[in-house]
Amino acid sequence: MGIKDILVHLDNSEASTVRLELAISYAIKHSANLRGLYLITHNYYKPQLIGEKADSETAEQIFKEKTATAGIAAEWVFHDCTVVGSSVSDLIVSYAYYTDLIILGQEDPASPNSNIPADLVERVTLMCGRPVLVAPYAGSFKNAGSRVMVAWKAGRESVRALNDALPFLEKTPNITITEIQTTETNEYNSLENVQRFLAKHAIKSSTEIINSGSFPIGDMLLNNVCEKQIDLLIMGALAPGRRGSLELSVVARHILKHLTVPLLLSH
């Protein structure tokens, strides 16, 4: 099964347009329907912002113009939640259940939208059961996906991410499966097994083992992304916290904070 429906969360930040352009590029690549989701929520302790409705109308106009120009099937979804105190992440998750891919934005400290929680990506990723594509708040990523790195660590999260990423990998000419190790051993030959699995799907890939030593794993991954000019990073979203806690691992949170290319996360 491929990607047939994409949901992109839009807001009043400058990065929203970049996020939309990334979503359009993937909708074209996968011949998918694109839904633009704009949410307005109302906090207990803050009055409704006067410009919120106008911002949503501006975002809708941009969405319709860009999708029409691209010639893709598109749908605008505007949700002004009347329940005071509703969570943005919970609302996005309720829509995400019924799509193939969700596109969110990396937290932008300079964003004017106070309704977007700092942990939005974390909460949606851990609750929605769908792959989440995270667009950095700075840069342009229309062609993301031509050079892909899969961050591999044998386990549930990496397996889920690899499976969710198959529709992306099938359309990618350059794929590297990268494992960061703290020792020189590769006891279970997991990278070779990943490569054989992908080959059964007619997907060619190369493998790479990097010994991190005492260097932080997150920094090793990000440095490798930069050095190899990777334009899409794929990884599993590990959540090692206590039951009921919605927090990603230290490595995943570090990468989200310092992300410079789109990131496909699965949990």
N, C-alpha and C positions, 0 to 999 in steps of 0.2 A: 504493500500500500504506500502511496506517495503522499505528498503534502497537497491537500486540496482546499484547505481553508486556513487562512492566517489572520490572527487577531493582533492588532498593534494598538498599544495604549498611547494616546496623545494627550498633551497638556498645553499650557501656555508658555513653556520654556523655549528658548532658541533651539535647543537640542531636539525638540519635537519634530522639526522639519527633516533633520538628518535621519531620525528614526523612521519617519515616513518614507523617505527615499530608499532606505535599506529594505523596508517592508515591500515596497513596490518592486524592487529588483528581484526579490525572492518570489514574489507573486508571478512575475513574468517568467522566471526561470522554471517554476514548477507548474505553470498554467493554473494557478490557484486563485480562489476568491479572496479578496482582502476586505476585512472589516476594520474600520477605524473607531476606536472606543474612547469617548470623552466623558469623564465623570465629574460631577460636582457633588461634594459632600458638605455637610454642615456640622461644625464642631459644637460641643456643649458651651464652650467658653469664648467663642469668637463669632461675631456677626458675619453674615454672608458678605463676601467681597463684591463691591458694586460692579466691577468690571468682569466678573466671571462669565456671565451670559454672553457679553460681547466677545470675550476671548474664545468661547466655544464656537461662536458663529464664524469668527475669523479662521479658526482651525478647520471648521467644516468646509469653508470655501476653498482653502488651500488643499484639503484632502480631495475634494471633488474635482478641482482643476487638474491636479497632478495625476490622479488615477484615470481621468478621462483622456489626458494627453498620452498616458502609457497604454491606453486601450485595454485595461484589465477589468474584470468583474469586480465591483466594489460596493460596499454598503457602509453608510454612516450610522453609528450607534451613539446616541446621546442619552445619558442617564443622569438626571438630577434627582439624587436620592432624598426623599422627604423624611426619612428616618434620621433624626438627629443623632450624631455620634457614630454613624455607620463607617466601617473601615474600608478604605480604598482597596487594600489588598484583598479583603473578603469579596468585594464586589467584582474585582477583576477575576478572581478564582471562579466565581459563579458563571462567568462567561467563558472562562478558559476550559471548563469541562467539555465544551461542545465545539472544540476546534482542534486542529492538528499542531499548531505552533503559535506560541505567544511571543510577541516582541515587546520588550520593556527597555527603559533607559537606565543607564548607570546613574547613580545618585550624583546630582550636580549641586555642590554647596551654594552656588550663586543663583540657583533657580528661584524665581519669584513665587512659585506655587507652594504655599505652606501646607497644603492638604496632601502632598505626596510624602509619605513617611520615608525616613532614611533606610529602613529595612524592607522596603517594598519588594525588591528582587528576591531577597531571602525568603520572605513569607510566601510569596506566590510560587516560587520554585518548589518549596517544601510541601505546599498544600494542593497544588493543582493536578499533579500526576501527568503533566504534559511537558515536552521540552520547551525551554525558555531561551530565547535568543536575546542577549543583552547588548545593546548598542552603547558604546562610549558617548559621553556628552560632548566630546570634542573630536573633530575630524570629519571626514567624508568616507563612506563605506559602500558605495553603490555596487562595486565589483567584488565585495567580500565573498570568499569561497573558492578562489582559484588556487590558493596555497593553504592547505589545512593541516593543522597539527592536532592529533588526538592525544591528550594527556592520559596515560594508561596506568592504572594500578589494579591488579587482579582483585576483583571484588564486585559486589552488587551494583554499586553506583557506576563504575566504569562500564560494566556490561550493559546497564540500562542506557547509558549515554551513547555507547557504540550502536546499539540497536536503534535508538531514536534517530541517530545521525545517518543511517543508511541512505535515506532519500537524498541527503546532501552529498554524501560520499560518492554516490553513483554519478553525480554530475561534476565531480572534481578531478582534475587531471594530476594534481600533485598532493599526495597524502603522506604524512609522516606519523607513525605511531611512536610516541616518546614515553619512556619510563624513567623517572627520577629515582635513583637508588642511593641508599646510604652505605651500601657495601658493593664490592665488585662482583658479587655472585648474582646469577639469574637462574635460581635453582629450578624453577618450573617451566622455563622456556615459554613464558606466557606471551611474549611478543611474537614469537613464531606461530603460536596458536592463533593469535589475533589475525596475523597476516594470512594464514591459511583460511580462516573463517571468511575474511573479506574476499579472498580469491574465489570462493564458492559463489559469491555474489557478483563475480566478474569485476571486482574492484581491486586495482593494483595499489600497492602501498610499499613504503620503505619503513624500516624500524631503526630505532636509536635508543641506546641506553646511556644515561648521563649519571655519573657519580657526583653527588652533591657535596659529599664530605660534611663539613659543618655549615655550609652555606644554606640559607633558607630555601625550601623547595619552591615556594611561590616566586621568589626572585629568580631562581634558576629557570622556571618555566617562562616567565616574562622576558628574561634576557634572551632565551632561545627563540621566542617569538620574534623579537626584534632582529636578531642576527640573521635569521632565515627568511625574513620578510613575510612571515605568516600573516594571512589576512582573515583567518577564522580559527579560533581555538575551541576545541570540544573537550569537555570534561564532565565527570560525574560530580554531583553535589552531595558531598558527605556531610551528615549532620550528627556528630558524635555526642551531642548534649543529652541531658536527662530527658526522660519521657515527658512529653508535653512541651518541651523547649523547641522553639523554631529558630534555631541558629545554625548557620553553616560552620564548617570546620575553619580553623585558623587560616589554612592555605587558601580555601575558596574565598574567604572574606578579604584576604590580602589582595588576591587577584582582582576581585570586584572593585576594590578601592583604587587600584593602580592600572586598571584595564586601558589598553590603547587600541585594541582591535575587537570586533564582535566576538562574543563568547556564547557558545551553546551549552546550556546547563541542563542536566536531567537528574532527577532524584527518584 
